[in-house]
Amino acid sequence: MKSLMSFLLGIVLTIVGAILFLTNVRVSSFTFFFRYNGTNITAILMILMCILVVVYIVYSNFVTGLLLGIAFLAFVISVIMSMKFYIISMTALEVFVILATFFGGIGLTLRGIVHAKDELPDGK
């Protein structure tokens, strides 16, 4: 029971730390299309995803599903790369609280996972 409470408290602290960090991140500009050396990567990925959706509908197997998933992940990454992020200025106390809650939560979560086996009734 103690490891379950440690795990749940760790999840909550990790989420709180992530929220505190993300409230201090600003997006200065957002363009939907990411360009690399003048080539519009996001548009190419959108076309590729449309083709892969048709292929997946016609030939629905693991390989086409995997290719569609990889194309979607690359599309999301290209949209994120088109944004310009910056972190607003914070005091040292704010940075410490954010890091302590986030990494303390990760530590408690891992502790709950590792010690869950120790609390089994038959010891297996």
N, C-alpha and C positions, 0 to 999 in steps of 0.2 A: 504494500500500500504506500510505503514511503517513497519508493521509486516512481510510482505513478504520480504522486503529488509533485515530486521533483521534476518529472517530465512535463507535466501540465504547467507548472510555474515557469519552467524554462521556455516553453512555447509562448506563453503570455509575455514574458520579459523580452524575448526576441522580437515579437511583433511590436511591442511598445518602443523598443530601441530603433527598429526600422522606421516606424512612423515618425519618431522624433527626428531622425536623420532626414527623411524625405520632406519634412516641413521646412527644412533649411536649404533645400535644393530648388533652384529656379531654372526655368527653361527660357533662354533669351530669345531664341528664334526657332521656328519649326517650319520646315518645308517637307512635304510628304515624300518628295523624290530625292534619293541620295545619288549624287553624281561622283564618279570616279574617273579621272582623266577625260572628262567631257562625256562619258557614257552614262546614261541613265540606268542605273542598276535596278532600282525598284520597279520601273516599268517593264524591264526584261523579266524580272521575277514574277510580276503579275501575269504576263503573257504565258510564262512557263507554268504557273499554277493553274491557269484556265485550261491549258492543254492537258495537264496531269489530272485534273478533275474529270475531263472527258475520258481519258485513258482509264482512270480508276473505275468509272461507271461501267465501261465496256469490259475491262479485264480487272475485276476486283480480286487482287491477291496481295500477299505480304509485300512483295517488291514494289508494286505501284503505290501501295499505301505508305511504305517507307519513303519513297521518293517524294510523294506529296507532302509528307510531314517534314522532310528536310527542306523542301522548297518553301513551305510556310514559315519554318523557323528562320530561314535566310531572309525572307520577306520582312519578318518582324525585326530582325537585327538591322536590316537596311533602313527601316523607318526610324529606329532608335538612333542609328548613326547620323541621320539627317538633322537631329536636334543638337542644339548647343546648350550644354548644362553649365551652371556655375553654382558654387556654394556661397551663401551669404556669410558675412562675418559673424563669428560666434565668440563668446567668452570661453575661457579655458574650462570653467565649471560646466558649461553646456556641452562642450566636447567630451569631458570626462563622464558626465551622466549618460550621454548617448552611447559612448563606447562601453561603459560599465553595464548598462542594461542589455545592449545587444550581445556582447561577447559573454557576459554572465549568463544570459538566457541560453546561449548555445552550449555553454558548459553544463548548465543544469539539465538541459535536454539530453546531452550525451551521457551524463551521469545516470539519469533515469533509465536510459536504454541499456547501459552497461550493467547496472546493478539490478535490473529486473529479473535476471536469471537467478540471482542469489536469494530472492524472496519466494521462489517456487516452493510449495508445501512439501513435495517429495524430494527436493534437492537436485532434480534432474535438469 
